[in-house]
């Protein structure tokens, strides 16, 4: 590998439907020598419940996540190697391309039947979460989280799991949102102004970065348990393909929604090196969080939130980081 190349180890992804053949999630990924993209999209089934016979009875939520995935993929493929800032890329290339693609969609009037009525209906609504990964001239890696809605971008390293995005909901705190189910304040759709957030941090490999829809992390009682699932399935696995399968199967067993994840590993010399790097972190997580959580009464939210208060600073460790 050339010295200025991105130190990519492997990419894994899965997109599981809660109800077979009725899923509304999507994803995409793309890499060149110096940059890459992993992204996940969650078509908003309530707001995008209109179906159209011309499109095999698929919902607009299904179509929206795929339109959005295609727009992200085409934008980043056309821009590699990237010659502008991530913010310029979002504002000057991605958003215009996304708007053009979505605005070209006009369903036949006679087939424009609403399954759900009311003001929540949107045209082609979906969330978006993407990580743009670029090798910098300083020898480290720039990770730009780009998002709308409550799908997320995470980083996993020897310190554990960390969230890079802030949910576009009325309850943005990750722990509180598991119990309060905040309403979405911002999504991608064609009948409202589009807004994509973008924040960039500088990381030194090795690390793992991934995008995930809320079906992956929304069906546990604490964010600590989601980290536990990610680490436990990793440590059980002997290769990336097995981790992909084991993680997807574990989440499928608990998720009440479609669940999609797209992940890239960077800078590890081997899969065993990746596992070794998080072994101590998992032991700490297990002793200080997973075991205590298992002993808390199902109705005792206060004790869970007390644990969250001690876990959150590490989980938020990259939230204050950024580039001047």
C-alpha positions as CSV (number, residue, x, y, z in Angstrom):
1,X,0.0,0.0,0.0
2,X,1.3,3.4,-0.9
3,X,2.1,5.7,2.0
4,X,-0.6,8.3,1.1
5,X,-3.3,5.7,0.6
6,X,-6.3,5.2,2.9
7,X,-5.4,2.2,5.2
8,X,-8.6,0.3,4.5
9,X,-8.8,-3.2,5.9
10,X,-12.3,-4.3,4.9
11,X,-15.9,-3.2,4.5
12,X,-18.9,-5.1,5.7
13,X,-22.6,-4.3,5.4
14,X,-26.1,-5.7,5.9
15,X,-29.6,-4.6,5.2
16,X,-32.3,-6.7,7.0
17,X,-36.0,-6.3,6.6
18,X,-38.2,-6.7,9.7
19,X,-41.0,-8.0,7.4
20,X,-39.5,-9.9,4.4
21,X,-39.8,-8.1,1.1
22,X,-41.3,-5.0,2.8
23,X,-38.1,-3.3,4.1
24,X,-37.5,0.4,3.5
25,X,-33.8,0.8,4.5
26,X,-30.9,1.1,2.0
27,X,-27.1,1.6,2.1
28,X,-24.1,2.3,-0.1
29,X,-20.3,2.3,0.1
30,X,-17.5,3.2,-2.2
31,X,-13.7,3.5,-1.9
32,X,-10.8,4.7,-3.9
33,X,-7.1,4.9,-2.9
34,X,-7.4,8.0,-0.8
35,X,-11.1,8.3,0.3
36,X,-14.2,6.3,1.0
37,X,-17.8,6.4,1.9
38,X,-20.1,4.3,4.1
39,X,-23.8,5.3,4.4
40,X,-27.1,4.0,5.6
41,X,-30.6,5.3,4.9
42,X,-34.0,4.7,6.6
43,X,-37.1,5.4,4.5
44,X,-39.7,6.9,6.8
45,X,-42.6,4.5,6.5
46,X,-45.2,6.6,8.3
47,X,-44.5,9.8,6.4
48,X,-43.8,8.0,3.2
49,X,-46.6,5.4,3.2
50,X,-48.0,6.3,-0.2
51,X,-47.8,3.3,-2.6
52,X,-47.8,3.2,-6.3
53,X,-48.8,0.3,-8.6
54,X,-46.4,1.6,-11.3
55,X,-43.5,0.9,-8.8
56,X,-44.6,-2.6,-7.9
57,X,-46.7,-1.3,-5.0
58,X,-43.6,0.0,-3.2
59,X,-43.9,2.8,-0.7
60,X,-42.3,6.2,-1.2
61,X,-40.2,5.5,1.8
62,X,-38.7,2.5,0.0
63,X,-38.0,4.6,-3.1
64,X,-36.6,7.5,-1.0
65,X,-33.9,5.5,0.7
66,X,-32.8,4.2,-2.6
67,X,-32.9,7.5,-4.4
68,X,-30.8,8.9,-1.6
69,X,-28.3,6.1,-1.6
70,X,-27.9,6.5,-5.3
71,X,-27.3,10.2,-5.0
72,X,-24.7,9.8,-2.3
73,X,-22.9,7.1,-4.2
74,X,-22.9,9.0,-7.5
75,X,-21.8,12.2,-5.9
76,X,-18.8,10.7,-4.1
77,X,-17.8,8.5,-7.1
78,X,-17.8,11.5,-9.3
79,X,-15.7,13.6,-6.8
80,X,-12.9,11.1,-6.0
81,X,-10.3,12.3,-5.5
82,X,-12.0,15.0,-3.5
83,X,-10.7,18.5,-4.1
84,X,-12.9,20.6,-1.9
85,X,-14.0,20.7,1.8
86,X,-16.7,18.3,3.0
87,X,-19.0,21.2,3.6
88,X,-18.6,22.4,0.0
89,X,-19.1,18.9,-1.3
90,X,-22.4,18.7,0.6
91,X,-23.7,22.1,-0.3
92,X,-22.5,22.5,-3.8
93,X,-22.6,18.9,-5.2
94,X,-24.5,16.4,-3.0
95,X,-27.6,18.5,-2.1
96,X,-28.1,19.8,-5.7
97,X,-27.7,16.3,-7.1
98,X,-30.1,14.9,-4.4
99,X,-32.7,17.5,-5.1
100,X,-32.5,17.0,-8.9
101,X,-32.9,13.2,-8.5
102,X,-35.8,13.4,-6.1
103,X,-37.6,16.3,-7.9
104,X,-37.6,14.2,-11.1
105,X,-40.0,11.7,-9.4
106,X,-43.7,12.5,-10.2
107,X,-46.1,9.6,-9.3
108,X,-49.0,9.1,-11.7
109,X,-52.0,11.0,-10.4
110,X,-54.4,8.0,-10.7
111,X,-52.0,5.9,-8.6
112,X,-51.2,8.5,-6.0
113,X,-53.2,6.9,-3.2
114,X,-52.5,7.7,0.5
115,X,-52.3,4.8,2.9
116,X,-52.0,7.3,5.8
117,X,-53.7,10.7,5.8
118,X,-52.7,13.8,7.5
119,X,-50.0,16.5,7.7
120,X,-47.2,14.0,8.4
121,X,-47.3,12.8,4.8
122,X,-44.1,13.7,2.9
123,X,-42.9,13.0,-0.6
124,X,-39.9,10.6,-0.7
125,X,-39.0,10.9,3.0
126,X,-35.8,9.2,4.4
127,X,-33.1,9.7,6.9
128,X,-29.4,9.7,5.9
129,X,-26.2,9.0,7.7
130,X,-22.8,8.8,5.9
131,X,-19.2,8.9,6.8
132,X,-16.8,10.4,4.3
133,X,-13.3,9.1,5.0
134,X,-10.3,10.9,3.6
135,X,-6.5,10.4,4.1
136,X,-5.0,13.8,5.1
137,X,-1.6,15.2,4.3
138,X,-0.7,15.0,8.0
139,X,-0.8,11.2,8.0
140,X,-4.1,10.9,9.8
141,X,-7.6,10.5,8.6
142,X,-10.5,13.0,8.3
143,X,-13.9,11.5,9.0
144,X,-16.8,13.7,8.0
145,X,-20.2,12.7,9.4
146,X,-23.1,13.8,7.1
147,X,-26.6,13.2,8.3
148,X,-30.3,14.1,8.4
149,X,-32.7,12.4,10.8
150,X,-31.9,9.8,13.5
151,X,-29.7,7.4,11.6
152,X,-26.2,7.7,13.0
153,X,-22.4,7.5,12.4
154,X,-20.2,5.8,15.0
155,X,-16.5,5.4,15.6
156,X,-15.2,2.3,17.4
157,X,-11.6,2.2,18.7
158,X,-9.7,0.9,21.7
159,X,-11.7,3.3,23.9
160,X,-15.0,1.9,22.8
161,X,-18.0,3.2,20.9
162,X,-18.5,6.9,20.2
163,X,-21.3,8.7,18.3
164,X,-20.4,11.4,15.8
165,X,-23.9,12.6,14.8
166,X,-26.6,14.3,16.8
167,X,-30.1,13.0,16.3
168,X,-32.5,15.3,14.5
169,X,-35.3,14.6,17.0
170,X,-37.1,16.4,19.8
171,X,-35.2,14.2,22.2
172,X,-31.6,14.2,21.0
173,X,-30.1,12.5,24.0
174,X,-29.4,8.9,22.9
175,X,-30.5,7.4,26.3
176,X,-33.6,9.5,26.7
177,X,-34.7,8.8,23.1
178,X,-34.8,5.1,23.9
179,X,-37.6,5.9,26.3
180,X,-39.3,9.0,25.0
181,X,-39.2,8.2,21.3
182,X,-38.5,11.8,20.1
183,X,-40.1,13.0,16.9
184,X,-38.0,13.7,13.8
185,X,-37.3,17.4,13.2
186,X,-35.4,17.0,9.9
187,X,-35.4,14.4,7.2
188,X,-34.5,14.3,3.5
189,X,-37.7,14.7,1.3
190,X,-38.6,16.3,-1.9
191,X,-41.5,18.6,-0.7
192,X,-39.6,20.4,2.1
193,X,-36.2,22.2,2.2
194,X,-33.4,19.7,2.5
195,X,-30.7,20.1,5.2
196,X,-27.7,17.9,5.7
197,X,-25.5,18.4,8.7
198,X,-21.8,17.9,8.3
199,X,-19.0,17.8,11.0
200,X,-15.5,16.6,10.5
201,X,-13.0,15.2,13.0
202,X,-9.4,14.1,12.6
203,X,-8.5,10.6,13.7
204,X,-5.4,8.5,13.7
205,X,-5.9,4.9,12.7
206,X,-6.6,2.3,13.7
207,X,-10.3,2.6,14.1
208,X,-13.7,1.4,12.8
209,X,-16.3,3.7,11.4
210,X,-19.9,2.8,10.5
211,X,-23.3,4.2,9.6
212,X,-26.5,2.6,11.0
213,X,-30.2,3.1,10.9
214,X,-32.2,3.2,14.2
215,X,-33.3,-0.4,13.9
216,X,-29.7,-1.3,14.9
217,X,-29.5,0.7,18.1
218,X,-33.1,1.5,19.1
219,X,-34.2,-1.8,20.6
220,X,-31.9,-2.0,23.6
221,X,-32.5,-0.4,27.0
222,X,-29.2,1.5,27.0
223,X,-26.5,2.6,24.5
224,X,-24.0,0.6,26.6
225,X,-25.8,-2.6,25.5
226,X,-25.5,-1.6,21.8
227,X,-21.7,-1.3,22.3
228,X,-21.8,-4.6,24.1
229,X,-23.5,-6.3,21.0
230,X,-21.0,-4.8,18.6
231,X,-18.0,-5.9,20.7
232,X,-19.3,-9.2,21.7
233,X,-20.1,-10.3,18.1
234,X,-16.7,-9.0,17.0
235,X,-14.8,-11.0,19.6
236,X,-16.9,-14.1,18.8
237,X,-15.9,-13.9,15.1
238,X,-12.8,-15.2,13.3
239,X,-13.1,-13.0,10.2
240,X,-15.0,-10.0,8.9
241,X,-17.6,-12.1,7.0
242,X,-18.4,-14.0,10.2
243,X,-18.7,-10.7,12.2
244,X,-21.0,-9.3,9.5
245,X,-23.3,-12.4,9.8
246,X,-23.2,-12.7,13.6
247,X,-23.8,-8.9,14.2
248,X,-26.7,-8.9,11.7
249,X,-28.3,-12.1,13.2
250,X,-27.9,-10.7,16.8
251,X,-29.6,-7.5,15.9
252,X,-32.3,-9.3,13.9
253,X,-33.2,-11.2,17.0
254,X,-34.0,-8.0,19.0
255,X,-35.0,-5.4,16.4
256,X,-38.5,-4.3,15.9
257,X,-37.7,-2.5,12.6
258,X,-35.6,-2.8,9.5
259,X,-31.9,-2.5,10.5
260,X,-29.0,-1.6,8.2
261,X,-25.3,-1.1,8.9
262,X,-22.4,-0.2,6.7
263,X,-18.9,-0.4,8.3
264,X,-15.2,0.2,7.3
265,X,-12.2,-0.9,9.3
266,X,-9.0,1.1,8.9
267,X,-5.4,0.6,10.0
268,X,-5.4,-2.8,11.6
269,X,-2.7,-5.3,10.6
270,X,-5.2,-8.2,10.8
271,X,-8.7,-9.1,12.0
272,X,-7.1,-10.6,15.1
273,X,-5.4,-7.2,15.7
274,X,-8.8,-5.5,15.6
275,X,-10.1,-8.0,18.1
276,X,-7.1,-7.6,20.4
277,X,-7.5,-3.8,20.4
278,X,-11.0,-3.9,21.9
279,X,-10.5,-6.9,24.3
280,X,-9.7,-4.8,27.3
281,X,-12.5,-2.4,26.5
282,X,-15.1,-5.2,26.4
283,X,-13.9,-6.5,29.7
284,X,-14.3,-3.1,31.2
285,X,-17.7,-2.6,29.6
286,X,-18.9,-6.0,30.8
287,X,-17.8,-5.5,34.4
288,X,-18.9,-1.9,34.9
289,X,-22.0,-1.7,32.7
290,X,-23.3,-4.9,31.2
291,X,-23.4,-6.9,34.4
292,X,-24.9,-4.1,36.5
293,X,-27.6,-3.5,33.8
294,X,-28.5,-7.2,33.9
295,X,-29.1,-6.9,37.6
296,X,-31.4,-3.8,37.4
297,X,-35.1,-4.3,37.7
298,X,-36.9,-3.9,34.3
299,X,-38.9,-0.9,35.7
300,X,-35.9,0.8,37.3
301,X,-35.0,3.5,34.8
302,X,-33.2,5.7,37.3
303,X,-30.5,3.2,37.9
304,X,-29.9,2.8,34.1
305,X,-29.7,6.6,33.7
306,X,-27.2,6.8,36.5
307,X,-25.0,4.3,34.6
308,X,-25.5,6.3,31.5
309,X,-24.3,9.5,33.2
310,X,-20.9,7.8,33.9
311,X,-20.7,6.2,30.4
312,X,-21.7,9.3,28.4
313,X,-18.5,11.3,28.6
314,X,-16.5,8.6,26.8
315,X,-19.4,8.0,24.3
316,X,-19.4,11.7,23.5
317,X,-15.6,12.1,23.4
318,X,-15.5,13.1,19.7
319,X,-18.4,15.5,19.9
320,X,-16.2,18.5,20.9
321,X,-13.5,17.6,18.4
322,X,-13.4,19.1,15.0
323,X,-11.4,21.1,12.6
324,X,-10.8,24.8,12.8
